[in-house]
């Protein structure tokens, strides 16, 4: 973590002019800058208490410009990542074996990466850059930097990592979180009900709500963003991504469906809540969005989404598309062929990008619907 912070401080401190119309050379995978960090310091680097290491910045001009597009202030960025006790390691590595660090202000997440993931990100970087320029409210993961650390010595491994935005940076407690892919095979938590808490990531078959968005937000969500984001990912031959959803329940509510959902905002409260100018400045698609959640019940095992019950509660939603660095390579094709012999091919996660995109959207547009009741 110390090496990481030293490298970021060096990279951001050398911030140059930001140019939106970048030359193609800026996206060249070979466009990387190695910097040596000897413990005694050098002409370009400060002395430090860590081991001798080298630091690599991938496509620095591109990520510098992306941070500008995402309205990230360089000083705030450096403070979040490089302040005293700024980073904390999350309890355990993810399913992929990657390690995750979170900044103490919850704004940024750092993930160690496989070499294959770095190659995919660099390959899609020109299209990603154009996509986020064209769609300010894109729901795809926000990438702020791609780096590598290698300790001195012939046998030392390279540690690659990416800096991303944290979807759940919020003043509100996230009571439930769902990772939604639109597939059903293995898409349920293996925890007993009593052990599920706000830190448990639930899956498609655990979802017991339909989220009803106000008309203007639903239109923005569906036709203007999810469709465009999926089109981008399909074009880049990406699959296995998820919509990560965080739910804050406003008031006491039985979120497991054993009792009727009770809290509701009055019409005046809702209008007052939405007209608060300070609140509007924080609302955007996928962040801090007031919505209604309708409780559902799965009556049939094959139900993709449960049946609506007419029981509602008011919620604040946070969501975005994550895990966008898995392409449909030969390994995934073999996995698809193997599992297709055992299971319904439409239920498994490893399907080609076109089929994945369609299935993902079909599921998401059942889980998120327009709120047609003006209460």
KEKE-3310 file (N, C-alpha, C; in steps of 0.2 Angstrom, whole numbers, plus 5000, padded with zeros to 4 digits):
npx = (5004:5010:5019:5011:5004:5015:5018:5006:5005:5016:5013:5001:5005:5013:5004:4998:4994:4976:4969:4955:4953:4961:4976:4978:4990:4990:4983:4990:4994:5008:5011:5017:5024:5038:5045:5058:5059:5070:5075:5082:5079:5077:5081:5069:5060:5054:5063:5060:5052:5050:5053:5065:5058:5049:5038:5024:5015:5000:4995:4995:4990:4977:4970:4972:4964:4952:4949:4947:4935:4926:4925:4934:4944:4961:4969:4960:4958:4971:4973:4963:4968:4981:4983:4987:4984:4975:4970:4961:4962:4950:4941:4943:4950:4942:4931:4938:4951:4957:4963:4956:4956:4950:4947:4947:4938:4928:4927:4934:4939:4952:4958:4967:4974:4973:4985:4978:4966:4971:4975:4963:4956:4965:4964:4950:4950:4951:4937:4930:4933:4928:4915:4911:4913:4903:4892:4887:4880:4883:4882:4892:4907:4918:4934:4949:4963:4977:4989:5005:5016:5032:5043:5061:5072:5075:5066:5054:5037:5025:5013:4998:4986:4970:4961:4946:4929:4919:4903:4895:4897:4891:4880:4870:4865:4868:4857:4853:4861:4863:4869:4867:4864:4856:4856:4852:4858:4865:4864:4861:4862:4872:4870:4862:4846:4846:4859:4861:4865:4869:4881:4881:4881:4869:4860:4853:4842:4839:4833:4819:4811:4803:4809:4803:4804:4802:4794:4803:4815:4815:4814:4826:4835:4832:4830:4840:4852:4855:4853:4862:4874:4875:4875:4888:4896:4893:4898:4911:4914:4911:4906:4897:4896:4888:4874:4876:4867:4863:4853:4844:4833:4820:4816:4808:4807:4801:4812:4814:4802:4793:4784:4771:4777:4780:4784:4780:4781:4772:4763:4766:4778:4786:4787:4793:4805:4811:4812:4821:4835:4848:4848:4845:4857:4865:4859:4859:4858:4858:4863:4859:4845:4828:4815:4802:4800:4793:4787:4790:4785:4791:4782:4783:4796:4802:4801:4808:4807:4799:4781:4772:4766:4759:4763:4773:4788:4797:4813:4830:4841:4856:4866:4876:4885:4896:4911:4917:4927:4928:4930:4923:4932:4942:4941:4929:4921:4922:4918:4905:4900:4902:4894:4882:4878:4874:4865:4851:4855:4852:4852:4865:4880:4890:4889:4888:4892:4882:4870:4871:4870:4856:4849:4853:4847:4834:4831:4834:4825:4814:4816:4817:4806:4794:4786:4770:4760:4754:4757)
npy = (4994:5006:5008:5009:5021:5030:5030:5034:5047:5053:5051:5059:5071:5075:5080:5085:5096:5094:5087:5084:5079:5067:5060:5045:5039:5040:5030:5019:5002:5001:5013:5018:5022:5019:5021:5023:5019:5021:5018:5028:5039:5050:5060:5062:5056:5055:5051:5036:5023:5011:4996:4995:4999:4998:5008:5008:5018:5016:5022:5036:5049:5047:5042:5053:5062:5056:5056:5070:5071:5064:5073:5074:5081:5084:5087:5083:5069:5064:5066:5058:5045:5045:5050:5050:5034:5032:5021:5005:4988:4977:4963:4950:4942:4943:4932:4931:4930:4942:4956:4969:4986:5000:5017:5028:5038:5032:5034:5029:5013:5001:4988:4973:4966:4954:4949:4947:4954:4967:4968:4967:4979:4988:4986:4989:5002:5014:5014:5014:5026:5035:5032:5036:5049:5052:5049:5055:5051:5037:5020:5011:5005:5017:5021:5026:5026:5016:5005:4998:4989:4984:4975:4977:4965:4950:4939:4944:4947:4956:4968:4972:4985:4993:5008:5013:5020:5020:5013:5013:5024:5034:5044:5037:5022:5006:4995:4983:4973:4969:4958:4957:4947:4942:4928:4911:4900:4894:4906:4912:4916:4907:4908:4906:4913:4920:4924:4934:4950:4968:4968:4957:4950:4948:4938:4935:4926:4929:4941:4950:4961:4973:4987:5002:5016:5034:5041:5050:5046:5032:5032:5038:5028:5016:5018:5027:5024:5011:5003:5009:5007:4993:4990:4995:4987:4974:4976:4977:4964:4959:4950:4943:4953:4963:4971:4980:4983:4994:4996:5007:5008:5018:5020:5009:4992:4976:4968:4955:4950:4944:4951:4964:4977:4993:5007:5023:5037:5052:5062:5075:5074:5067:5076:5087:5081:5079:5092:5098:5108:5105:5091:5088:5091:5081:5070:5058:5048:5032:5035:5040:5040:5042:5030:5018:5002:4987:4974:4957:4939:4923:4912:4901:4889:4892:4905:4920:4933:4937:4937:4952:4960:4971:4978:4991:5000:5015:5019:5022:5022:5015:5011:5002:4996:4983:4973:4972:4967:4955:4945:4936:4923:4909:4900:4903:4900:4886:4883:4886:4877:4865:4866:4868:4855:4850:4859:4870:4880:4894:4897:4898:4907:4909:4914:4920:4937:4944:4937:4937:4951:4953:4945:4950:4963:4960:4954:4965:4974:4969:4969:4982:4995:5006:5018:5019:5024:5038:5043)
npz = (5000:5004:4993:4983:4986:4986:4972:4966:4971:4965:4952:4950:4955:4944:4936:4920:4906:4902:4889:4879:4866:4862:4855:4845:4849:4863:4868:4865:4870:4873:4878:4892:4907:4916:4932:4943:4961:4972:4989:4995:4988:4973:4959:4954:4963:4980:4996:5005:5016:5011:5002:4988:4973:4957:4947:4937:4925:4916:4900:4904:4900:4896:4907:4915:4909:4909:4923:4924:4916:4924:4934:4944:4956:4956:4968:4978:4975:4977:4990:4995:4992:4996:5009:5027:5034:5024:5016:5017:5019:5012:5019:5014:4999:4983:4973:4962:4966:4967:4977:4987:4991:5000:5001:5015:5015:5007:4994:4983:4976:4976:4966:4964:4949:4936:4923:4911:4913:4913:4900:4893:4897:4892:4879:4876:4880:4871:4865:4877:4883:4873:4875:4888:4886:4878:4885:4899:4910:4911:4917:4918:4926:4933:4929:4935:4936:4930:4935:4940:4951:4955:4964:4967:4960:4952:4953:4957:4957:4947:4952:4948:4947:4948:4949:4955:4955:4970:4971:4982:4990:5001:5011:5017:5025:5017:5016:5009:4997:4980:4967:4951:4937:4927:4925:4931:4936:4950:4955:4969:4986:4998:5011:5027:5031:5043:5044:5034:5031:5030:5023:5015:4999:4989:4976:4959:4961:4974:4974:4980:4976:4966:4958:4957:4947:4945:4931:4922:4926:4924:4910:4907:4912:4905:4890:4887:4894:4900:4889:4880:4887:4887:4874:4870:4878:4872:4859:4862:4865:4878:4893:4907:4916:4929:4936:4950:4964:4977:4991:5001:5014:5019:5034:5046:5040:5035:5027:5022:5019:5028:5035:5032:5021:5028:5028:5021:5011:5013:5000:5001:5009:5000:4988:4995:4998:4986:4981:4988:4986:4990:4990:4977:4970:4973:4967:4954:4939:4945:4958:4974:4972:4974:4976:4974:4981:4977:4986:4982:4979:4975:4968:4959:4955:4944:4941:4935:4940:4956:4960:4960:4976:4980:4991:4997:4999:5003:4996:4994:4980:4974:4960:4947:4933:4934:4935:4921:4914:4908:4894:4880:4879:4873:4884:4891:4881:4880:4893:4892:4883:4890:4901:4895:4891:4903:4909:4906:4893:4893:4906:4911:4916:4907:4892:4875:4870:4864:4867:4881:4883:4879:4888:4900:4900:4898:4910:4919:4916:4920:4934:4936:4935:4927:4938:4939:4947:4954:4969)
capx = (5000:5014:5022:5005:5003:5020:5017:5000:5007:5021:5009:4996:5009:5015:4998:5000:4988:4971:4966:4950:4954:4968:4979:4978:4996:4989:4979:4994:4996:5015:5011:5017:5030:5041:5048:5062:5059:5075:5073:5086:5076:5081:5080:5062:5056:5056:5066:5054:5054:5049:5059:5067:5053:5048:5031:5022:5008:4998:4991:4993:4986:4970:4967:4971:4958:4946:4948:4944:4928:4922:4925:4938:4949:4967:4971:4956:4960:4978:4971:4959:4972:4988:4983:4988:4979:4970:4968:4960:4961:4944:4943:4946:4950:4936:4931:4943:4958:4960:4963:4953:4957:4945:4949:4943:4932:4924:4926:4938:4941:4958:4958:4973:4972:4977:4987:4973:4961:4974:4975:4956:4955:4969:4961:4944:4951:4948:4930:4928:4934:4923:4908:4910:4913:4897:4886:4889:4877:4885:4882:4898:4912:4922:4941:4953:4970:4979:4996:5009:5022:5037:5049:5067:5074:5074:5061:5048:5031:5022:5007:4994:4980:4966:4958:4939:4924:4915:4896:4891:4900:4885:4878:4865:4867:4866:4854:4854:4865:4862:4873:4862:4867:4851:4856:4849:4861:4870:4863:4858:4867:4873:4870:4855:4842:4848:4866:4861:4866:4870:4887:4880:4880:4863:4860:4847:4836:4837:4829:4812:4808:4803:4811:4799:4807:4798:4794:4808:4821:4815:4816:4834:4838:4831:4832:4846:4858:4857:4853:4868:4880:4875:4878:4895:4899:4892:4903:4918:4914:4912:4901:4898:4895:4883:4871:4877:4862:4863:4846:4843:4826:4818:4811:4808:4803:4803:4815:4814:4795:4789:4778:4770:4782:4776:4785:4778:4782:4766:4764:4770:4785:4790:4788:4798:4811:4814:4813:4827:4840:4854:4847:4845:4864:4868:4855:4860:4856:4862:4866:4855:4839:4822:4811:4798:4801:4787:4789:4788:4785:4791:4777:4785:4803:4805:4800:4814:4806:4793:4775:4771:4762:4756:4766:4778:4792:4802:4820:4835:4845:4863:4868:4880:4887:4903:4915:4916:4934:4928:4928:4921:4938:4941:4940:4922:4917:4923:4914:4898:4899:4902:4888:4876:4876:4871:4860:4848:4860:4850:4852:4871:4882:4895:4886:4891:4891:4875:4865:4872:4867:4849:4846:4854:4842:4827:4830:4835:4819:4808:4817:4816:4800:4791:4781:4764:4756:4756:4754)
capy = (5000:5012:5009:5012:5028:5034:5030:5039:5054:5055:5052:5064:5077:5077:5082:5090:5099:5089:5088:5080:5076:5063:5057:5038:5036:5040:5024:5013:4999:5002:5020:5017:5025:5016:5026:5019:5022:5019:5020:5035:5045:5051:5067:5063:5053:5056:5045:5032:5018:5004:4992:4997:4996:5002:5010:5009:5021:5014:5027:5041:5055:5045:5042:5060:5065:5052:5059:5076:5070:5062:5079:5072:5086:5081:5087:5078:5063:5063:5066:5052:5039:5046:5053:5046:5029:5033:5015:4999:4982:4973:4957:4944:4943:4941:4926:4930:4930:4949:4960:4975:4991:5005:5023:5029:5042:5028:5037:5025:5006:4998:4981:4970:4964:4949:4952:4946:4959:4973:4968:4968:4986:4993:4985:4993:5009:5020:5014:5016:5034:5038:5030:5040:5056:5053:5048:5058:5047:5030:5016:5007:5006:5022:5019:5032:5025:5009:5005:4992:4990:4978:4976:4976:4958:4946:4935:4948:4947:4962:4968:4977:4987:4998:5013:5013:5023:5016:5014:5014:5030:5037:5046:5032:5015:5002:4989:4977:4974:4963:4957:4955:4946:4939:4921:4908:4894:4896:4914:4913:4916:4901:4909:4905:4919:4923:4927:4939:4957:4973:4966:4951:4952:4944:4937:4936:4922:4932:4947:4950:4967:4976:4994:5007:5022:5039:5041:5053:5042:5026:5033:5039:5022:5011:5019:5032:5022:5003:5000:5011:5003:4986:4990:4996:4980:4969:4978:4975:4957:4958:4947:4941:4959:4963:4977:4980:4987:4995:4998:5010:5008:5024:5018:5002:4988:4969:4967:4948:4948:4940:4955:4969:4983:4998:5014:5026:5045:5056:5065:5081:5073:5066:5082:5091:5078:5080:5099:5100:5109:5101:5084:5088:5092:5074:5065:5057:5041:5027:5037:5044:5040:5040:5026:5014:4995:4983:4967:4951:4933:4918:4906:4895:4889:4895:4913:4925:4938:4935:4940:4958:4959:4977:4981:4995:5004:5020:5017:5026:5017:5016:5005:5003:4990:4981:4967:4973:4965:4948:4944:4929:4920:4902:4897:4904:4896:4879:4883:4887:4871:4860:4867:4867:4848:4848:4863:4874:4885:4901:4899:4899:4914:4910:4914:4924:4943:4946:4933:4939:4957:4953:4942:4955:4968:4957:4953:4971:4978:4966:4971:4990:4996:5013:5019:5022:5026:5045:5043)
capz = (5000:5004:4986:4979:4988:4983:4965:4965:4973:4960:4945:4950:4956:4938:4932:4915:4903:4900:4882:4878:4860:4863:4849:4846:4852:4870:4870:4864:4876:4875:4881:4899:4910:4922:4937:4949:4968:4977:4996:4996:4984:4967:4956:4953:4968:4987:5000:5008:5020:5008:4998:4981:4968:4951:4947:4930:4924:4909:4897:4909:4898:4895:4914:4918:4905:4912:4929:4922:4913:4929:4938:4950:4958:4957:4975:4982:4973:4980:4997:4997:4991:4999:5016:5032:5035:5019:5013:5021:5015:5013:5024:5010:4992:4980:4970:4956:4969:4968:4983:4986:4996:5000:5004:5021:5013:5004:4987:4978:4977:4972:4965:4960:4943:4932:4917:4906:4914:4911:4892:4891:4899:4888:4872:4876:4882:4866:4865:4884:4883:4869:4878:4894:4884:4875:4890:4906:4915:4910:4923:4918:4931:4932:4930:4937:4935:4930:4938:4941:4956:4955:4969:4964:4961:4946:4954:4960:4953:4946:4955:4944:4950:4945:4954:4952:4959:4974:4970:4988:4993:5003:5018:5019:5026:5012:5020:5005:4990:4975:4961:4946:4930:4923:4924:4936:4938:4955:4957:4975:4991:5001:5018:5029:5031:5049:5043:5029:5033:5025:5020:5011:4992:4986:4969:4956:4964:4981:4974:4982:4975:4960:4960:4953:4946:4942:4924:4919:4928:4921:4903:4906:4914:4900:4883:4886:4897:4900:4882:4877:4890:4885:4867:4871:4881:4867:4854:4865:4867:4885:4896:4914:4920:4933:4939:4957:4967:4984:4993:5008:5016:5023:5040:5048:5035:5035:5020:5020:5017:5033:5037:5027:5021:5030:5028:5015:5012:5011:4994:5003:5010:4993:4985:4998:4998:4979:4979:4992:4982:4992:4988:4969:4968:4974:4963:4947:4938:4949:4964:4978:4969:4978:4972:4978:4980:4978:4988:4977:4981:4970:4969:4955:4955:4937:4941:4935:4945:4959:4959:4965:4981:4981:4997:4995:5004:5000:4996:4990:4976:4971:4956:4942:4930:4937:4932:4914:4911:4906:4887:4879:4876:4872:4891:4892:4876:4883:4899:4890:4879:4895:4905:4891:4891:4910:4911:4901:4891:4894:4913:4914:4915:4901:4885:4870:4873:4862:4871:4887:4884:4879:4894:4906:4899:4899:4918:4923:4914:4925:4941:4937:4930:4928:4943:4936:4952:4957:4976)
cpx = (5004:5017:5017:5004:5009:5020:5012:5002:5012:5017:5004:4999:5012:5010:5000:4993:4983:4968:4961:4951:4961:4970:4979:4984:4995:4986:4984:4996:5004:5016:5011:5024:5032:5045:5052:5061:5064:5073:5077:5083:5080:5079:5073:5057:5059:5059:5060:5057:5052:5055:5060:5061:5053:5040:5030:5015:5006:4994:4990:4989:4979:4967:4967:4965:4952:4944:4944:4936:4924:4922:4928:4944:4956:4970:4967:4957:4966:4977:4968:4963:4978:4988:4985:4983:4973:4966:4967:4959:4954:4946:4946:4946:4944:4936:4936:4950:4961:4959:4960:4954:4952:4948:4944:4938:4927:4923:4929:4939:4947:4957:4964:4970:4976:4979:4982:4968:4964:4974:4968:4955:4959:4966:4955:4944:4949:4941:4927:4928:4929:4916:4907:4910:4906:4891:4889:4886:4878:4885:4888:4903:4917:4929:4945:4960:4972:4987:4999:5015:5026:5043:5055:5069:5071:5067:5054:5043:5029:5015:5003:4988:4976:4962:4951:4935:4920:4907:4893:4894:4894:4884:4873:4868:4864:4863:4854:4857:4864:4866:4869:4865:4862:4851:4853:4853:4866:4869:4858:4863:4867:4872:4863:4852:4845:4855:4866:4861:4867:4876:4886:4878:4875:4863:4853:4841:4835:4833:4822:4809:4808:4804:4807:4801:4802:4799:4801:4815:4821:4817:4823:4837:4838:4834:4838:4852:4859:4857:4860:4874:4881:4877:4885:4899:4899:4897:4910:4919:4915:4905:4902:4898:4889:4880:4872:4872:4863:4856:4846:4836:4825:4813:4812:4804:4806:4806:4816:4807:4791:4783:4777:4775:4777:4778:4783:4779:4775:4768:4768:4777:4789:4792:4793:4805:4815:4815:4818:4833:4847:4854:4848:4852:4867:4864:4857:4858:4861:4865:4861:4848:4833:4818:4807:4800:4795:4789:4786:4788:4786:4787:4779:4793:4806:4804:4807:4813:4799:4787:4774:4766:4757:4758:4772:4782:4796:4809:4824:4840:4851:4864:4872:4882:4894:4905:4914:4923:4934:4926:4926:4927:4936:4939:4932:4918:4917:4918:4906:4896:4898:4896:4882:4874:4873:4865:4857:4853:4859:4851:4859:4874:4887:4891:4889:4888:4884:4870:4865:4868:4859:4846:4847:4849:4835:4826:4830:4828:4813:4810:4816:4811:4798:4786:4775:4759:4758:4753:4756)
cpy = (5006:5013:5012:5019:5032:5035:5035:5046:5057:5056:5058:5071:5080:5079:5087:5093:5093:5091:5082:5076:5073:5060:5049:5035:5036:5034:5018:5009:4999:5009:5019:5020:5022:5021:5022:5023:5019:5022:5027:5040:5046:5058:5068:5060:5055:5050:5042:5026:5011:5001:4996:4994:5001:5002:5011:5013:5019:5020:5033:5047:5053:5045:5048:5063:5062:5055:5066:5076:5068:5067:5077:5078:5083:5081:5083:5071:5060:5062:5060:5046:5039:5049:5048:5041:5030:5026:5009:4993:4979:4966:4951:4946:4940:4934:4925:4930:4937:4952:4967:4980:4997:5011:5025:5034:5038:5030:5032:5018:5004:4991:4979:4966:4958:4952:4952:4952:4966:4973:4970:4976:4990:4992:4989:5000:5015:5020:5016:5024:5037:5037:5035:5047:5057:5053:5049:5053:5039:5026:5012:5009:5012:5021:5026:5032:5017:5009:4998:4993:4983:4979:4974:4968:4954:4942:4938:4948:4955:4962:4974:4979:4993:5002:5014:5017:5018:5018:5016:5019:5034:5039:5041:5025:5011:4995:4982:4978:4968:4964:4954:4954:4944:4932:4918:4903:4897:4903:4915:4913:4909:4902:4908:4912:4923:4926:4932:4946:4962:4972:4960:4953:4946:4943:4937:4932:4924:4938:4947:4957:4969:4984:4998:5014:5027:5039:5043:5049:5035:5026:5034:5032:5017:5013:5023:5029:5015:5001:5002:5008:4996:4985:4991:4990:4975:4970:4976:4968:4955:4955:4946:4947:4959:4970:4976:4985:4988:4998:5001:5011:5014:5022:5011:4998:4981:4968:4960:4946:4944:4944:4960:4974:4989:5005:5017:5034:5047:5060:5072:5080:5071:5072:5087:5088:5079:5087:5102:5102:5106:5094:5083:5088:5085:5068:5064:5050:5036:5029:5042:5045:5038:5036:5022:5006:4991:4976:4962:4944:4928:4912:4900:4895:4892:4902:4916:4930:4936:4939:4946:4957:4965:4980:4984:4998:5009:5018:5022:5021:5019:5010:5007:4996:4989:4975:4967:4971:4958:4947:4937:4925:4912:4898:4897:4900:4888:4878:4882:4880:4865:4860:4866:4860:4846:4852:4867:4880:4892:4902:4900:4906:4915:4909:4920:4931:4946:4943:4936:4946:4957:4950:4946:4960:4966:4956:4960:4975:4975:4968:4978:4992:5004:5013:5022:5024:5033:5045:5049)
cpz = (5000:4997:4982:4980:4985:4976:4963:4966:4968:4953:4945:4951:4949:4933:4926:4912:4901:4893:4880:4871:4859:4856:4850:4849:4860:4872:4868:4870:4878:4878:4889:4901:4916:4926:4942:4955:4972:4984:4998:4992:4978:4965:4955:4959:4975:4990:5003:5012:5018:5005:4991:4976:4962:4950:4939:4930:4917:4907:4901:4907:4897:4902:4917:4915:4908:4919:4929:4920:4919:4935:4945:4951:4960:4965:4980:4981:4977:4987:4999:4997:4995:5006:5021:5033:5030:5016:5018:5017:5017:5016:5020:5003:4989:4976:4965:4959:4970:4975:4982:4992:4995:5003:5010:5020:5009:4996:4982:4981:4973:4972:4961:4954:4940:4926:4912:4907:4912:4903:4890:4891:4894:4880:4871:4878:4877:4866:4872:4885:4879:4871:4883:4892:4881:4880:4897:4911:4914:4917:4923:4923:4929:4934:4930:4936:4934:4931:4939:4946:4955:4959:4965:4965:4955:4947:4957:4955:4952:4949:4951:4947:4947:4950:4951:4957:4963:4973:4976:4993:4995:5010:5021:5020:5020:5016:5016:4999:4986:4969:4956:4939:4925:4922:4931:4939:4944:4958:4963:4980:4995:5009:5020:5031:5037:5049:5038:5032:5028:5021:5015:5004:4990:4979:4966:4959:4971:4980:4975:4981:4968:4961:4955:4953:4943:4935:4920:4920:4924:4913:4902:4908:4908:4893:4882:4889:4897:4893:4879:4880:4888:4878:4866:4873:4876:4862:4856:4867:4874:4888:4903:4918:4924:4934:4947:4960:4974:4986:5000:5009:5021:5028:5041:5043:5036:5028:5018:5018:5022:5035:5032:5027:5023:5029:5021:5016:5009:5004:4996:5005:5004:4989:4988:4998:4991:4978:4983:4987:4983:4989:4980:4967:4969:4970:4956:4946:4941:4956:4968:4975:4973:4973:4977:4976:4982:4980:4983:4981:4975:4972:4965:4955:4949:4936:4940:4940:4949:4957:4963:4970:4982:4987:4995:5001:5000:5001:4992:4987:4974:4966:4950:4939:4931:4933:4924:4910:4909:4899:4886:4875:4875:4878:4892:4887:4878:4889:4897:4887:4885:4899:4901:4891:4898:4912:4905:4899:4892:4901:4915:4912:4909:4895:4881:4872:4870:4866:4878:4888:4884:4885:4900:4905:4900:4907:4921:4922:4917:4932:4942:4932:4932:4934:4941:4941:4955:4964:4979)
residu = (UNK:UNK:UNK:UNK:UNK:UNK:UNK:UNK:UNK:UNK:UNK:UNK:UNK:UNK:UNK:UNK:UNK:UNK:UNK:UNK:UNK:UNK:UNK:UNK:UNK:UNK:UNK:UNK:UNK:UNK:UNK:UNK:UNK:UNK:UNK:UNK:UNK:UNK:UNK:UNK:UNK:UNK:UNK:UNK:UNK:UNK:UNK:UNK:UNK:UNK:UNK:UNK:UNK:UNK:UNK:UNK:UNK:UNK:UNK:UNK:UNK:UNK:UNK:UNK:UNK:UNK:UNK:UNK:UNK:UNK:UNK:UNK:UNK:UNK:UNK:UNK:UNK:UNK:UNK:UNK:UNK:UNK:UNK:UNK:UNK:UNK:UNK:UNK:UNK:UNK:UNK:UNK:UNK:UNK:UNK:UNK:UNK:UNK:UNK:UNK:UNK:UNK:UNK:UNK:UNK:UNK:UNK:UNK:UNK:UNK:UNK:UNK:UNK:UNK:UNK:UNK:UNK:UNK:UNK:UNK:UNK:UNK:UNK:UNK:UNK:UNK:UNK:UNK:UNK:UNK:UNK:UNK:UNK:UNK:UNK:UNK:UNK:UNK:UNK:UNK:UNK:UNK:UNK:UNK:UNK:UNK:UNK:UNK:UNK:UNK:UNK:UNK:UNK:UNK:UNK:UNK:UNK:UNK:UNK:UNK:UNK:UNK:UNK:UNK:UNK:UNK:UNK:UNK:UNK:UNK:UNK:UNK:UNK:UNK:UNK:UNK:UNK:UNK:UNK:UNK:UNK:UNK:UNK:UNK:UNK:UNK:UNK:UNK:UNK:UNK:UNK:UNK:UNK:UNK:UNK:UNK:UNK:UNK:UNK:UNK:UNK:UNK:UNK:UNK:UNK:UNK:UNK:UNK:UNK:UNK:UNK:UNK:UNK:UNK:UNK:UNK:UNK:UNK:UNK:UNK:UNK:UNK:UNK:UNK:UNK:UNK:UNK:UNK:UNK:UNK:UNK:UNK:UNK:UNK:UNK:UNK:UNK:UNK:UNK:UNK:UNK:UNK:UNK:UNK:UNK:UNK:UNK:UNK:UNK:UNK:UNK:UNK:UNK:UNK:UNK:UNK:UNK:UNK:UNK:UNK:UNK:UNK:UNK:UNK:UNK:UNK:UNK:UNK:UNK:UNK:UNK:UNK:UNK:UNK:UNK:UNK:UNK:UNK:UNK:UNK:UNK:UNK:UNK:UNK:UNK:UNK:UNK:UNK:UNK:UNK:UNK:UNK:UNK:UNK:UNK:UNK:UNK:UNK:UNK:UNK:UNK:UNK:UNK:UNK:UNK:UNK:UNK:UNK:UNK:UNK:UNK:UNK:UNK:UNK:UNK:UNK:UNK:UNK:UNK:UNK:UNK:UNK:UNK:UNK:UNK:UNK:UNK:UNK:UNK:UNK:UNK:UNK:UNK:UNK:UNK:UNK:UNK:UNK:UNK:UNK:UNK:UNK:UNK:UNK:UNK:UNK:UNK:UNK:UNK:UNK:UNK:UNK:UNK:UNK:UNK:UNK:UNK:UNK:UNK:UNK:UNK:UNK:UNK:UNK:UNK:UNK:UNK:UNK:UNK:UNK:UNK:UNK:UNK:UNK:UNK)
# end
